[in-house]
Structures are given as structure tokens and as C-alpha cells.
Amino acid sequence: MIINVDRSSVAMGDDIRPHAETVDLPESSTIAEAVAYLRQRKYLAPIAGGRATWVLEVNGRPAAVIAQQWAEPKFAVDPSDTLGSFGGEVSLMFRYRAQIDPDDLYDTLSGG
């Protein structure tokens, strides 16, 4: 399954090359596996100081908070949902939220 992936810019120097790309993952891959794959490939730009916060949107809907200082993302959707369950076209957008408190952001997204 072809997944459209994009992310926000973190600084002007970060825009040397485009961030939008496609990745081919099995339809049976979970959203957690897709995020782990992208993190392993270092798709999200690291920030000096180690405190970057990102919101993952799946097809335009908030799905997770990813923080550079966290070992694992926190999901606002079921992390075992498969990519195929999001429809025929899947878009993952990582929105940079600077160094805001990721726990507060997660609480807001999850209704906590």
C-alpha cells in the first residue's frame, strides 16, 4: 500500500529537500508499525536540545503525539489499527509543535 508522508519544516535549513514522499507498506501494517518505521529511518528532524514535539495526523485527523524525548509515541487512536482500516488512500502528516509540553498536547488530543 502506498502511503503519502509529509512533515512540517523545523527551520529554514531543514527545507533543503522536500519532506513529502511516499512509502510502500503492507496494508496489514499497524499505525504504530508505520510510525516506528519512519522513526527508524529518522524521518522526523531532530532538534538541538532534544525536545521536539510532533502531532501525527492520519488523513487529517490527529492520531498521536511524538516527542523527541519519549521512547515511544502516545496514540489518540488504537495503535493496532491497520493502515488499510484508514481507507484506500492514507496520508500521514507530522506537524511540528516546537518544544511545547508533549504531555499537555496529548491530554488535549485524547480528551484528558
C-alpha positions in Angstrom: 0.0 0.0 0.0 1.4 3.4 -1.0 1.3 5.8 2.0 1.7 9.6 1.5 4.0 11.0 4.2 4.8 14.6 4.9 6.1 16.8 7.8 6.3 20.4 8.8 9.6 22.2 8.5 11.5 22.9 11.7 13.9 25.6 10.4 14.9 27.2 7.1 17.9 24.9 6.8 15.5 22.0 7.1 13.9 22.9 3.7 16.9 22.0 1.6 15.0 19.0 0.3 11.2 18.3 0.2 9.7 16.4 3.1 6.8 14.9 1.1 7.4 11.3 0.0 5.6 8.0 -0.5 6.4 4.8 1.3 5.2 1.3 0.4 4.0 -0.6 3.5 1.8 -3.7 3.8 -1.9 -2.8 4.2 -1.8 -5.0 7.3 0.8 -2.8 9.0 -0.4 -1.1 12.1 -0.3 2.6 12.5 2.2 2.0 15.3 4.4 0.0 13.0 4.3 2.7 10.3 5.4 5.3 12.8 8.2 3.1 14.2 9.4 2.5 10.6 9.5 6.2 9.9 11.2 7.0 13.2 13.8 4.3 12.5 14.5 6.0 9.1 14.9 9.3 11.0 12.1 10.9 9.0 11.4 13.4 11.8 14.1 16.1 12.1 16.0 16.0 15.5 16.1 19.3 17.4 19.1 20.6 19.3 18.2 20.2 23.0 16.2 17.0 22.3 12.7 18.4 23.0 10.8 18.4 19.6 7.1 17.7 19.7 5.1 16.4 16.7 1.4 15.7 16.1 0.7 12.9 13.7 -2.4 13.3 11.6 -3.8 10.4 9.7 -5.9 11.6 6.8 -6.2 14.9 8.5 -7.3 13.6 11.9 -5.0 13.8 15.0 -3.8 10.3 15.8 -0.6 10.6 18.0 1.9 12.8 19.8 5.5 12.0 19.2 8.1 13.7 21.3 11.9 13.5 20.7 12.4 12.9 24.4 9.9 9.9 24.5 11.0 6.4 23.7 7.5 5.7 22.2 4.7 7.8 20.8 1.4 8.2 22.6 -1.6 7.4 20.4 -5.0 9.0 20.4 -6.2 6.2 18.2 -5.8 2.5 18.6 -2.2 1.9 17.7 -3.1 -1.6 16.4 -5.4 -0.1 13.7 -4.1 -1.3 10.4 -3.2 1.2 7.6 -5.9 -0.5 5.5 -8.5 0.5 8.1 -8.0 4.2 7.3 -9.2 3.8 3.7 -7.8 3.3 0.2 -5.6 6.4 0.4 -3.6 7.0 3.6 -1.8 10.2 4.3 0.5 10.7 7.4 1.3 14.3 8.2 3.6 15.1 11.1 3.1 18.6 12.3 5.9 20.2 14.3 4.8 21.8 17.5 8.2 23.2 18.6 9.1 22.4 22.2 5.7 22.6 23.8 4.9 20.1 26.5 4.0 16.9 24.8 2.1 15.6 27.8 -0.2 18.6 27.7 -0.7 18.3 24.0 -1.5 14.6 24.4 -4.0 15.3 27.1 -5.7 17.8 24.9 -5.9 15.4 21.9 -7.1 12.5 23.9 -9.7 14.5 25.8 -7.9 14.1 29.1 
